[in-house]
Amino acid sequence: MMKKATLEQSKKKPAAKQAVPRVDRAHSLYLLREMVRIRRLEEKSAELYSAMKIRGFMHLYIGEEAIAVGVMQALTPEDAVVATYREHGQALARGVSAAVIMAEMYGKQEGCSRGRGGSMHLFDKETRFYGGNAIVGGGLPLALGVALADKMRNQHRVTCCFFGDGAVAEGEFHETMNLAALWQLPILFVCENNLYAMGMALHRAQIETEIAKRAVTYKMPAETVDGMEVLAVETAAQKAADYVRSGQGPYFLECRTYRFRGHSAFDTELYRAKEEVEEAKKRDPILLFTQHLQQQGLLGPEDLDEIEREVAIEIEAAVEFAEAGTWEPVEDLTRFVYSEK
């Protein structure tokens, strides 16, 4: 019974229902395709991990796709993104190609971090995607520095920082929130609250489970949104990004979501009941959005088939690219360890 408490508790105080505008067909299909791309990339990654093609640690984004896709719609190419170790979906939605993401997970030189970072350390200068950070909450102070640099250069850009509910208990969370508010830095804080910090249920570790309320302490505007509804996330993120870009300071967005897989590939998931996971899957963000579009007359069976076909081709090409990639020579082992003058 105790294992079900977390999900039940989240239902008692649901995220406020946002007014979701009707979107046009083209944008609708784009949002759906982006979520399907992330889902299929993650599923293929899990398959390749089991086949020992991908090694090390791996944290999948399955179930949380609506957050990355929704938030990215509010950002411009000039904005920066700082992510967590569960960042494949965020990187893909930001514009990092599936091919270089897969090559990075394979450990090949053609990967976005030359194969040196792997699953948890995706980085791409061209899209201003600054991690992939393996340390819980580790991206928060980095986002602070990026935003401070932008402000000092008088550049009206947003630094979007993703983190999980577990990071809220870390000291750098509070330090970053305090300085961001004190210096009025252009940061959009996005908390992906999936109710579990590894195997620790939120209500067992935090006395205040409504995470957005933490922002009040730092005199920062905040909003809680249903992280399983892509349009709701997009609407909330656009409002938040507009606020930050206007120079008024940071904004806090809590997206309530649920991961359908374990914390990592090694997670035996003994801390939550299978019934809880199955119940959460009824609110699969791809399923919810598909149903919404069908009800609006914006999606037909042929559209779904075409999206799946295109995505399958993309993922297959990404795997082929990674398989054909090259290993870094042993002679380069110490390269990049020290900076060159």
SERO-4910 file (N, C-alpha, C, O; in steps of 0.05 Angstrom, whole numbers):
BEGIN
 pado doro    nc1    nc2    nc3   cac1   cac2   cac3    cc1    cc2    cc3    oc1    oc2    oc3
  Met    A     16    -24      0      0      0      0     17     25      0     10     45    -13
  Met    A     39     24     15     57     47     16     69     54    -11     75     77    -16
  Lys    A     74     33    -27     86     37    -53     68     54    -72     78     67    -90
  Lys    A     42     53    -67     24     68    -84     19     96    -75      6    112    -88
  Ala    A     30    103    -52     24    129    -40     34    152    -56     21    173    -57
  Thr    A     56    149    -70     68    171    -84     50    180   -107     43    204   -109
  Leu    A     41    162   -124     24    169   -146     -3    179   -136    -14    198   -147
  Glu    A    -14    166   -116    -39    175   -105    -37    203    -93    -55    220    -96
  Gln    A    -15    209    -81    -11    235    -69    -10    257    -91    -21    279    -88
  Ser    A      3    250   -113      5    269   -135    -22    275   -147    -27    297   -158
  Lys    A    -41    256   -145    -68    260   -156    -85    279   -139   -103    292   -149
  Lys    A    -79    280   -113    -94    296    -95    -91    326   -101   -110    341    -98
  Lys    A    -67    334   -109    -62    362   -116    -51    363   -144    -27    367   -148
  Pro    A    -68    360   -164    -58    359   -191    -49    387   -200    -57    407   -189
  Ala    A    -33    387   -221    -25    413   -232    -49    428   -242    -68    415   -253
  Ala    A    -49    454   -239    -71    470   -248    -76    466   -278    -57    464   -294
  Lys    A   -101    465   -286   -107    460   -314   -103    485   -330   -117    505   -326
  Gln    A    -83    484   -349    -77    507   -365    -97    509   -388   -107    489   -398
  Ala    A   -102    534   -397   -118    538   -420   -101    530   -445    -81    543   -450
  Val    A   -109    510   -459    -94    500   -482   -106    510   -508   -129    503   -514
  Pro    A    -92    526   -523   -103    537   -548   -104    516   -569    -89    497   -569
  Arg    A   -122    519   -588   -123    501   -611    -99    508   -629    -95    532   -635
  Val    A    -85    489   -638    -62    493   -655    -67    484   -683    -85    468   -688
  Asp    A    -52    494   -702    -57    486   -730    -46    458   -735    -30    447   -719
  Arg    A    -54    446   -757    -47    419   -763    -17    415   -766     -6    395   -755
  Ala    A     -3    433   -780     25    430   -784     41    429   -758     58    412   -754
  His    A     34    448   -740     49    449   -715     41    424   -697     58    414   -683
  Ser    A     17    416   -699      8    393   -684     24    368   -692     34    353   -675
  Leu    A     26    363   -718     41    340   -728     70    342   -721     84    322   -716
  Tyr    A     81    366   -720    109    370   -713    113    362   -684    132    348   -678
  Leu    A     96    371   -666     99    365   -638     97    334   -633    112    323   -618
  Leu    A     78    322   -647     74    293   -644     99    278   -654    108    259   -642
  Arg    A    108    287   -677    132    274   -689    156    276   -671    171    257   -668
  Glu    A    160    300   -658    183    303   -641    181    284   -616    201    273   -608
  Met    A    158    281   -606    155    263   -583    159    234   -591    172    218   -577
  Val    A    150    226   -615    154    199   -625    183    195   -630    194    173   -625
  Arg    A    198    215   -641    226    212   -646    241    206   -620    258    188   -619
  Ile    A    234    220   -599    247    215   -573    241    187   -563    259    173   -554
  Arg    A    216    179   -564    207    153   -554    222    131   -569    232    112   -557
  Arg    A    223    133   -596    236    111   -611    266    111   -608    278     90   -608
  Leu    A    278    134   -605    307    135   -599    313    122   -573    332    107   -570
  Glu    A    297    127   -553    301    116   -526    297     85   -526    311     70   -514
  Glu    A    276     77   -540    271     48   -542    294     33   -556    302     12   -547
  Lys    A    304     45   -577    326     33   -592    351     34   -574    367     15   -575
  Ser    A    355     55   -559    378     56   -541    377     34   -520    398     22   -514
  Ala    A    354     29   -509    350      8   -489    357    -19   -502    370    -36   -489
  Glu    A    348    -23   -527    353    -48   -541    383    -52   -545    394    -74   -541
  Leu    A    397    -31   -554    425    -32   -559    442    -35   -533    463    -46   -533
  Tyr    A    431    -24   -512    444    -27   -486    444    -56   -477    463    -67   -467
  Ser    A    421    -69   -481    418    -97   -475    437   -114   -492    446   -135   -483
  Ala    A    442   -105   -516    460   -120   -534    489   -112   -529    507   -122   -543
  Met    A    494    -95   -509    521    -87   -501    535    -71   -523    559    -69   -524
  Lys    A    519    -58   -541    530    -39   -560    535    -13   -547    554      2   -554
  Ile    A    519     -6   -527    522     18   -512    529      9   -483    517     -8   -472
  Arg    A    549     22   -472    559     14   -446    556     37   -426    548     59   -434
  Gly    A    564     32   -401    563     53   -381    535     56   -369    520     37   -368
  Phe    A    529     80   -360    503     86   -348    484     97   -370    492    109   -389
  Met    A    458     92   -366    438    102   -384    412    108   -369    402     91   -354
  His    A    401    132   -374    376    141   -361    357    149   -383    363    168   -398
  Leu    A    335    135   -385    316    140   -407    295    160   -401    286    163   -378
  Tyr    A    286    174   -422    266    196   -419    238    187   -426    220    204   -429
  Ile    A    233    161   -428    207    151   -436    186    158   -416    188    151   -392
  Gly    A    165    172   -425    144    182   -408    145    212   -403    125    224   -396
  Glu    A    168    224   -408    172    252   -402    175    269   -428    183    293   -426
  Glu    A    170    258   -451    175    271   -477    161    298   -480    172    315   -493
  Ala    A    138    301   -469    122    326   -472    137    350   -461    133    372   -470
  Ile    A    154    346   -441    167    368   -428    189    380   -447    188    404   -453
  Ala    A    207    363   -456    228    372   -474    216    385   -499    225    406   -507
  Val    A    197    372   -511    185    381   -536    170    408   -531    173    427   -547
  Gly    A    155    409   -510    139    433   -504    157    457   -498    152    479   -508
  Val    A    177    453   -481    194    475   -472    211    485   -496    215    510   -498
  Met    A    221    468   -513    238    477   -535    224    495   -554    237    511   -568
  Gln    A    197    494   -555    182    511   -573    184    541   -564    180    559   -580
  Ala    A    191    545   -539    192    572   -528    220    584   -530    224    608   -524
  Leu    A    239    568   -539    267    578   -540    275    585   -569    265    574   -588
  Thr    A    295    603   -571    306    611   -597    333    597   -600    344    587   -580
  Pro    A    345    597   -624    371    585   -627    393    599   -611    414    587   -605
  Glu    A    388    624   -603    408    639   -588    407    632   -558    426    638   -543
  Asp    A    385    620   -549    383    613   -521    401    589   -515    410    575   -533
  Ala    A    405    585   -489    422    562   -480    405    542   -465    385    548   -453
  Val    A    414    517   -466    400    495   -452    421    480   -436    441    471   -446
  Val    A    415    477   -410    432    461   -392    414    438   -382    392    443   -371
  Ala    A    423    414   -385    406    391   -380    417    373   -358    437    379   -345
  Thr    A    403    351   -354    410    331   -333    423    307   -347    429    307   -371
  Tyr    A    427    285   -331    438    261   -343    416    245   -358    423    226   -372
  Arg    A    391    253   -355    369    241   -371    363    259   -394    341    270   -396
  Glu    A    383    263   -412    381    285   -431    379    278   -460    379    296   -477
  His    A    376    252   -467    375    245   -495    352    260   -509    355    271   -531
  Gly    A    329    260   -496    305    273   -507    308    303   -510    299    315   -529
  Gln    A    320    315   -490    324    344   -490    343    351   -513    339    371   -527
  Ala    A    365    336   -516    384    341   -538    371    338   -565    375    355   -583
  Leu    A    356    317   -569    343    312   -594    323    334   -601    322    344   -623
  Ala    A    307    342   -581    287    363   -585    301    390   -590    289    408   -604
  Arg    A    325    394   -580    339    419   -583    351    422   -611    357    444   -620
  Gly    A    355    399   -625    365    400   -652    391    384   -656    402    384   -678
  Val    A    400    371   -635    424    354   -638    414    329   -653    393    317   -646
  Ser    A    428    321   -674    419    299   -691    419    272   -676    436    267   -659
  Ala    A    400    255   -684    399    228   -673    425    213   -679    434    196   -662
  Ala    A    437    218   -701    461    204   -710    484    210   -691    498    191   -682
  Val    A    489    235   -685    512    242   -667    506    234   -638    525    228   -623
  Ile    A    481    234   -630    473    225   -604    480    195   -601    492    187   -581
  Met    A    471    180   -621    476    151   -620    506    145   -622    515    127   -608
  Ala    A    521    160   -638    550    156   -640    563    162   -613    582    148   -606
  Glu    A    553    182   -599    564    188   -573    559    166   -553    577    158   -538
  Met    A    536    154   -554    530    132   -536    546    107   -543    551     91   -525
  Tyr    A    553    104   -568    570     82   -576    599     87   -568    615     68   -567
  Gly    A    606    112   -561    633    119   -555    651    125   -579    675    122   -577
  Lys    A    638    132   -601    653    137   -626    661    167   -628    647    184   -617
  Gln    A    682    172   -643    692    199   -646    672    218   -660    673    242   -656
  Glu    A    654    207   -676    634    223   -690    612    232   -671    594    247   -680
  Gly    A    612    224   -646    592    233   -627    595    262   -620    616    274   -625
  Cys    A    575    274   -608    575    302   -603    596    310   -582    604    334   -580
  Ser    A    605    291   -566    627    296   -547    651    279   -554    667    271   -536
  Arg    A    654    272   -580    676    256   -590    677    228   -577    698    215   -576
  Gly    A    654    219   -567    653    193   -554    664    191   -526    665    170   -514
  Arg    A    672    214   -516    685    214   -489    664    218   -467    670    212   -443
  Gly    A    640    227   -473    621    232   -453    600    210   -449    592    204   -426
  Gly    A    592    198   -471    572    177   -470    544    188   -464    538    211   -468
  Ser    A    527    170   -454    499    177   -450    494    201   -433    475    216   -438
  Met    A    509    205   -412    504    226   -393    517    253   -399    512    272   -384
  His    A    533    254   -420    548    279   -424    546    288   -453    566    293   -466
  Leu    A    522    290   -463    518    301   -490    523    331   -489    514    345   -471
  Phe    A    537    341   -509    543    370   -511    544    378   -540    555    363   -557
  Asp    A    533    401   -546    534    410   -573    535    441   -574    516    454   -568
  Lys    A    558    451   -583    563    479   -583    544    493   -603    534    515   -597
  Glu    A    539    481   -626    523    494   -647    495    500   -638    483    521   -646
  Thr    A    483    483   -621    456    488   -612    455    500   -584    434    502   -572
  Arg    A    479    507   -573    481    517   -546    469    498   -526    454    506   -508
  Phe    A    475    473   -530    466    452   -511    489    445   -493    507    430   -501
  Tyr    A    489    456   -469    511    453   -450    508    431   -430    506    435   -406
  Gly    A    506    406   -440    503    383   -421    474    375   -419    455    391   -423
  Gly    A    472    351   -413    486    328   -401    505    334   -377    528    341   -381
  Asn    A    495    331   -353    512    333   -329    505    309   -311    482    305   -303
  Ala    A    526    294   -304    522    269   -289    516    273   -259    505    255   -246
  Ile    A    523    296   -249    519    302   -220    491    313   -216    483    331   -230
  Val    A    477    302   -197    450    312   -190    452    342   -183    466    349   -164
  Gly    A    438    359   -198    439    388   -192    463    401   -203    466    426   -200
  Gly    A    481    386   -216    506    398   -226    503    419   -247    520    436   -250
  Gly    A    481    418   -262    477    437   -283    468    464   -274    470    484   -288
  Leu    A    457    465   -249    446    490   -239    467    513   -237    462    534   -248
  Pro    A    490    509   -224    509    531   -223    521    537   -251    529    560   -255
  Leu    A    522    517   -269    531    523   -296    512    541   -310    520    560   -324
  Ala    A    486    536   -307    466    554   -319    469    582   -308    465    601   -322
  Leu    A    475    584   -282    478    610   -270    501    625   -284    498    649   -289
  Gly    A    523    612   -289    545    625   -302    539    633   -330    547    655   -339
  Val    A    525    616   -345    518    623   -373    500    647   -374    504    666   -389
  Ala    A    480    647   -356    461    670   -355    475    695   -346    468    717   -356
  Leu    A    493    693   -327    508    717   -318    524    729   -340    525    753   -343
  Ala    A    537    711   -356    553    721   -379    535    735   -399    543    756   -409
  Asp    A    512    724   -404    493    737   -423    485    765   -413    483    784   -428
  Lys    A    479    766   -387    470    792   -376    492    812   -377    487    836   -383
  Met    A    517    804   -370    539    823   -370    545    833   -399    556    855   -402
  Arg    A    538    817   -419    542    825   -447    518    838   -458    517    846   -482
  Asn    A    498    842   -441    473    855   -449    459    841   -473    449    853   -491
  Gln    A    460    814   -471    448    798   -491    422    787   -480    422    773   -459
  His    A    400    792   -493    373    785   -483    367    756   -491    350    751   -509
  Arg    A    380    737   -478    377    709   -484    368    694   -458    372    704   -436
  Val    A    356    672   -463    346    655   -441    365    632   -437    373    619   -456
  Thr    A    371    626   -412    385    601   -405    364    583   -392    354    588   -370
  Cys    A    358    561   -406    338    542   -396    352    519   -381    368    505   -393
  Cys    A    346    516   -356    360    496   -340    340    474   -331    322    480   -315
  Phe    A    344    450   -340    328    427   -332    340    413   -308    365    412   -306
  Phe    A    324    404   -290    333    388   -267    310    372   -256    286    378   -262
  Gly    A    315    352   -240    294    335   -230    287    342   -201    299    360   -189
  Asp    A    266    329   -191    257    335   -164    278    328   -143    279    341   -121
  Gly    A    296    309   -149    317    302   -130    337    325   -126    349    327   -105
  Ala    A    341    341   -147    361    363   -145    352    385   -126    368    401   -117
  Val    A    326    386   -120    315    407   -102    327    404    -74    328    423    -59
  Ala    A    336    380    -67    347    376    -41    377    382    -39    389    381    -18
  Glu    A    389    389    -62    417    395    -63    423    424    -56    407    442    -61
  Gly    A    446    429    -44    454    456    -36    456    475    -60    449    498    -58
  Glu    A    467    465    -82    470    483   -105    444    492   -117    443    513   -130
  Phe    A    422    477   -112    396    487   -121    389    513   -107    382    533   -120
  His    A    392    514    -81    385    537    -65    405    560    -71    397    583    -72
  Glu    A    430    554    -74    450    574    -80    445    587   -107    446    612   -110
  Thr    A    438    570   -126    433    580   -153    407    597   -154    406    618   -166
  Met    A    386    587   -141    361    602   -140    365    629   -127    355    649   -136
  Asn    A    380    630   -105    384    655    -91    399    675   -108    391    698   -110
  Leu    A    421    666   -120    437    685   -136    422    693   -162    424    716   -171
  Ala    A    407    675   -174    392    681   -198    372    703   -192    368    722   -208
  Ala    A    359    701   -169    339    722   -161    353    747   -152    344    769   -159
  Leu    A    374    745   -137    389    768   -127    400    785   -150    398    809   -149
  Trp    A    411    771   -170    423    786   -193    403    789   -217    411    800   -237
  Gln    A    379    779   -213    358    781   -234    369    770   -261    368    784   -281
  Leu    A    378    745   -260    390    733   -284    368    720   -301    347    711   -291
  Pro    A    373    719   -327    353    708   -346    353    678   -348    362    666   -368
  Ile    A    344    665   -327    343    636   -326    314    626   -324    298    635   -309
  Leu    A    308    606   -341    283    592   -339    289    565   -326    301    547   -338
  Phe    A    281    563   -301    285    538   -286    262    519   -293    238    525   -289
  Val    A    268    495   -302    248    475   -309    253    450   -292    272    435   -297
  Cys    A    236    445   -272    238    422   -255    221    400   -267    196    402   -268
  Glu    A    233    378   -275    219    354   -285    213    336   -261    229    319   -254
  Asn    A    190    341   -249    183    326   -225    170    300   -232    146    299   -237
  Asn    A    186    278   -232    175    252   -238    169    235   -213    165    211   -214
  Leu    A    169    249   -190    160    238   -164    181    220   -151    177    212   -128
  Tyr    A    203    214   -164    223    197   -152    251    207   -157    258    213   -180
  Ala    A    267    210   -136    295    216   -139    310    190   -137    314    179   -115
  Met    A    317    178   -160    326    151   -161    304    133   -150    283    130   -162
  Gly    A    309    121   -127    288    103   -115    274    116    -91    259    102    -77
  Met    A    279    142    -87    267    155    -64    242    171    -72    244    190    -88
  Ala    A    219    163    -62    194    178    -68    196    206    -57    206    211    -35
  Leu    A    185    225    -72    186    253    -64    175    258    -37    186    273    -21
  His    A    152    246    -31    139    251     -5    154    239     19    149    246     42
  Arg    A    173    221     14    189    210     35    213    227     41    225    224     63
  Ala    A    221    244     23    245    260     26    240    290     30    257    304     41
  Gln    A    217    300     20    211    328     21    185    334     36    165    322     30
  Ile    A    186    352     55    162    358     71    143    374     53    119    372     57
  Glu    A    154    390     34    137    405     16    140    392    -12    160    395    -25
  Thr    A    119    379    -20    120    364    -46    111    381    -70    113    373    -93
  Glu    A    100    405    -64     93    423    -86    118    440    -91    121    462    -79
  Ile    A    134    431   -109    161    442   -113    161    471   -122    179    487   -115
  Ala    A    141    479   -137    140    506   -147    139    527   -124    147    550   -127
  Lys    A    129    518   -101    127    536    -78    155    545    -68    157    565    -55
  Arg    A    176    529    -76    203    536    -67    211    564    -79    227    578    -67
  Ala    A    200    570   -103    208    594   -116    199    619   -100    211    640   -102
  Val    A    177    616    -85    167    639    -69    188    649    -50    190    673    -45
  Thr    A    203    630    -39    224    638    -20    244    657    -32    256    673    -19
  Tyr    A    248    654    -58    267    670    -72    254    693    -88    266    704   -107
  Lys    A    229    698    -82    214    720    -94    214    717   -125    219    736   -140
  Met    A    209    692   -134    210    686   -162    183    676   -171    171    659   -158
  Pro    A    173    686   -194    147    676   -204    150    646   -211    170    637   -221
  Ala    A    128    632   -207    129    603   -212    102    593   -222     81    605   -217
  Glu    A    102    570   -235     78    558   -245     82    527   -245    104    517   -250
  Thr    A     60    513   -239     60    484   -241     44    476   -265     21    486   -269
  Val    A     54    457   -281     40    450   -305     40    419   -307     57    406   -297
  Asp    A     19    409   -321     17    380   -326     38    373   -347     35    379   -370
  Gly    A     59    359   -338     81    352   -356     75    330   -376     92    322   -392
  Met    A     51    319   -375     43    299   -394     27    310   -417     19    296   -436
  Glu    A     21    336   -416      6    350   -437     24    369   -451     31    390   -441
  Val    A     32    362   -476     52    378   -490     43    406   -496     59    425   -495
  Leu    A     18    410   -502      8    437   -507      8    455   -482     13    479   -483
  Ala    A      1    442   -460      1    457   -434     30    465   -427     35    488   -418
  Val    A     49    447   -432     77    454   -427     86    476   -445     99    495   -437
  Glu    A     79    474   -471     88    495   -490     77    522   -482     91    542   -483
  Thr    A     51    523   -475     39    548   -467     52    560   -442     58    584   -442
  Ala    A     57    544   -422     69    553   -398     98    562   -403    107    582   -392
  Ala    A    112    547   -419    140    553   -425    143    579   -440    161    594   -436
  Gln    A    124    583   -459    125    608   -474    121    633   -457    134    653   -459
  Lys    A    102    630   -438     97    652   -419    121    657   -402    129    680   -397
  Ala    A    134    635   -393    157    638   -376    181    649   -391    194    667   -380
  Ala    A    186    640   -415    208    649   -431    205    679   -438    224    694   -438
  Asp    A    180    687   -444    175    715   -450    182    733   -426    193    755   -429
  Tyr    A    175    723   -403    180    738   -378    210    741   -374    220    763   -369
  Val    A    225    719   -377    254    719   -373    267    737   -394    285    753   -387
  Arg    A    259    734   -419    271    749   -441    267    779   -438    282    795   -449
  Ser    A    246    787   -424    239    815   -421    257    829   -401    256    853   -398
  Gly    A    274    814   -387    293    826   -368    282    828   -340    294    842   -323
  Gln    A    261    814   -334    249    816   -307    261    796   -287    254    796   -264
  Gly    A    280    779   -297    292    760   -279    284    731   -284    271    726   -305
  Pro    A    290    713   -266    285    684   -270    256    677   -266    240    692   -255
  Tyr    A    249    653   -276    222    642   -274    224    612   -269    242    599   -279
  Phe    A    206    602   -252    207    574   -244    183    559   -255    160    567   -251
  Leu    A    188    537   -269    167    521   -281    170    492   -271    190    479   -276
  Glu    A    149    483   -257    149    455   -247    131    439   -266    107    444   -269
  Cys    A    143    418   -278    128    401   -296    124    374   -283    143    359   -279
  Arg    A     99    367   -276     94    342   -263     91    320   -283     74    320   -301
  Thr    A    108    300   -280    110    279   -300    114    252   -287    111    249   -263
  Tyr    A    121    232   -303    126    205   -292    144    190   -312    137    189   -336
  Arg    A    165    178   -303    181    162   -320    171    133   -320    166    121   -299
  Phe    A    168    122   -344    157     95   -347    177     73   -343    170     50   -337
  Arg    A    203     80   -346    224     60   -341    237     67   -314    231     86   -301
  Gly    A    256     50   -306    270     54   -282    288     79   -283    291     91   -304
  His    A    299     86   -260    317    109   -258    340    106   -278    346    125   -293
  Ser    A    352     82   -280    373     77   -299    370     48   -309    351     34   -301
  Ala    A    388     40   -326    386     14   -338    389     -8   -317    381    -31   -322
  Phe    A    401     -2   -295    406    -22   -274    384    -22   -252    386    -38   -233
  Asp    A    364     -6   -255    344     -3   -235    325    -27   -235    312    -33   -255
  Thr    A    322    -40   -212    304    -63   -209    276    -54   -202    257    -70   -201
  Glu    A    272    -28   -196    246    -16   -190    231    -30   -167    207    -35   -169
  Leu    A    245    -36   -146    232    -49   -123    217    -28   -105    203    -36    -87
  Tyr    A    220     -3   -111    209     18    -94    181     27   -103    169     43    -90
  Arg    A    172     17   -126    145     24   -135    131      0   -147    144    -17   -159
  Ala    A    105     -1   -143     89    -24   -153     85    -22   -183     83     -1   -194
  Lys    A     83    -46   -195     78    -47   -224     51    -35   -231     48    -23   -252
  Glu    A     32    -38   -212      5    -26   -217      7      4   -219     -8     17   -234
  Glu    A     25     16   -203     28     45   -204     38     55   -231     29     74   -242
  Val    A     58     40   -241     69     47   -267     49     44   -289     46     61   -307
  Glu    A     33     22   -289     13     18   -309     -9     39   -308    -19     48   -329
  Glu    A    -16     48   -284    -35     69   -281    -25     95   -293    -39    109   -306
  Ala    A      1    100   -289     13    125   -300     14    124   -330     11    145   -343
  Lys    A     17    100   -341     19     98   -371     -7    105   -385     -7    109   -409
  Lys    A    -29    105   -370    -54    113   -382    -53    143   -390    -70    152   -406
  Arg    A    -34    157   -379    -31    186   -386     -5    189   -402      9    210   -399
  Asp    A      2    170   -418     25    172   -436     22    197   -453      1    201   -465
  Pro    A     42    215   -453     40    240   -467     34    237   -497     21    254   -509
  Ile    A     46    216   -509     41    212   -538     12    203   -542     -1    211   -561
  Leu    A      2    185   -525    -25    176   -527    -45    198   -522    -64    201   -538
  Leu    A    -40    214   -502    -58    237   -496    -60    257   -519    -81    266   -526
  Phe    A    -37    263   -531    -36    282   -552    -48    271   -578    -62    285   -593
  Thr    A    -43    246   -583    -55    232   -606    -86    233   -604    -99    240   -624
  Gln    A    -96    227   -581   -125    227   -577   -136    255   -580   -158    259   -592
  His    A   -122    275   -570   -131    303   -572   -132    311   -601   -152    324   -610
  Leu    A   -112    304   -617   -111    312   -645   -133    298   -661   -145    309   -679
  Gln    A   -138    273   -654   -159    258   -668   -187    271   -662   -203    273   -680
  Gln    A   -191    279   -637   -216    292   -630   -219    319   -644   -242    327   -650
  Gln    A   -197    332   -649   -198    358   -663   -199    355   -693   -201    375   -707
  Gly    A   -197    331   -703   -197    326   -732   -171    334   -745   -171    341   -769
  Leu    A   -149    334   -730   -123    343   -741   -105    320   -747    -83    324   -757
  Leu    A   -114    295   -741    -96    272   -744   -112    248   -755   -132    241   -744
  Gly    A   -101    236   -776   -113    212   -787    -94    189   -785    -71    192   -779
  Pro    A   -104    164   -790    -87    140   -788    -62    142   -807    -41    133   -799
  Glu    A    -66    154   -830    -44    156   -849    -22    174   -838      2    171   -845
  Asp    A    -30    194   -822    -10    212   -810      8    197   -790     32    201   -790
  Leu    A     -4    181   -774     11    165   -754     30    146   -768     53    143   -760
  Asp    A     20    133   -789     37    115   -804     61    129   -817     83    118   -816
  Glu    A     56    152   -827     78    168   -840     98    177   -819    122    176   -825
  Ile    A     89    186   -796    107    194   -775    125    171   -766    149    173   -764
  Glu    A    112    148   -761    127    124   -753    147    115   -774    169    107   -768
  Arg    A    139    117   -799    157    109   -821    181    127   -822    204    117   -824
  Glu    A    177    153   -821    199    172   -823    218    169   -799    242    170   -802
  Val    A    206    166   -775    223    163   -751    239    137   -752    262    137   -744
  Ala    A    227    116   -761    241     90   -763    265     93   -781    287     82   -775
  Ile    A    262    107   -803    284    111   -822    306    127   -809    330    120   -812
  Glu    A    299    148   -794    318    165   -780    334    149   -759    358    151   -758
  Ile    A    320    133   -743    334    119   -722    352     97   -734    373     92   -724
  Glu    A    342     84   -755    359     63   -767    384     76   -779    406     64   -776
  Ala    A    382     99   -791    405    113   -802    424    121   -780    449    121   -783
  Ala    A    413    129   -757    430    137   -734    446    114   -724    470    117   -717
  Val    A    434     90   -722    448     67   -713    470     59   -733    492     52   -726
  Glu    A    464     61   -759    484     55   -780    507     74   -778    531     66   -781
  Phe    A    501     99   -773    522    120   -770    541    113   -747    565    115   -749
  Ala    A    528    105   -724    544     98   -700    561     73   -705    584     72   -697
  Glu    A    549     53   -718    563     28   -723    587     33   -741    608     21   -737
  Ala    A    585     52   -760    606     57   -779    627     77   -767    647     83   -780
  Gly    A    621     88   -744    639    108   -732    666     96   -724    670     72   -725
  Thr    A    684    114   -717    712    105   -711    718    109   -681    708    127   -668
  Trp    A    734     91   -671    743     93   -643    766    113   -642    782    115   -661
  Glu    A    769    126   -620    791    145   -617    817    130   -613    818    111   -597
  Pro    A    838    139   -627    864    125   -624    874    126   -595    870    146   -582
  Val    A    888    106   -587    899    105   -560    919    128   -556    921    139   -534
  Glu    A    933    136   -578    952    158   -576    939    185   -568    952    202   -557
  Asp    A    912    187   -572    898    212   -565    887    211   -537    871    229   -529
  Leu    A    894    191   -521    882    188   -495    885    212   -477    866    219   -462
  Thr    A    908    226   -479    912    249   -461    905    275   -475    908    297   -463
  Arg    A    894    274   -499    886    298   -513    862    311   -499    844    296   -490
  Phe    A    862    336   -497    841    352   -484    842    351   -453    826    364   -440
  Val    A    861    336   -442    864    335   -413    874    362   -403    865    373   -383
  Tyr    A    893    374   -418    903    400   -412    898    419   -436    899    410   -459
  Ser    A    892    444   -430    887    462   -452    913    471   -465    933    473   -451
  Glu    A    912    475   -490    935    484   -505    935    514   -507    914    527   -512
  Lys    A    959    526   -504    961    555   -506    959    564   -535    960    588   -541
***
